[in-house]
Amino acid sequence: MGIWDAFFNRQNRNSEREYINQLFRVAYADGSLDKIEVAYIYAIGKKLGMTKEELAEARENFNSATLVYKPPRDREQRFFMLFYLINLIRADDEIHPEEMRITENIVMKLGYSPDTVDTILSTIETNQNQGISPEETYTNLTEQLG
């Protein structure tokens, strides 16, 4: 069973939608949704088994004021969310202060300290420069921080 299958199953469709909405919220923190951020969210949605129509609907109906966030109970699922959320804020090569604020808030709700964001960001950047895959980076960070 792959990480995507283990994290989200068909019975958790509402969790998937909440997660995608959370990603849209963070991506929109700087006041705009960049194409690269939207593409990243769509790629995650597709890996979760969401259709293009479902993702388009989530984007069109996105409302950060009504977003309710409930973190998963499982630590592995929380780390999964954290890792891909942090990848999202760096997707457009510019981390807006509001994106960082929201991400740090989510990180604390996931049970991590805010400085975990900086740790993961620097590890991702270092590993990317060394040609280490995102999957390997994820595995290494899971062992280090999980």
Buried (B, 14 or more C-beta within 10 A) or exposed (E): EEBEEEBBEEEBBEBBBBBBBBBBBBBBBBEEBBEEBBEBBBEBBBBBBBEEEBBEEBBEEBEEEEEEBEBBEEEEBBBBBBBBBBBBBBBBEEBBEEBBEBBBEBBBEBEBEEEBBEBBBEBBEEBEEEEBEEEEBBEEBBEEBB
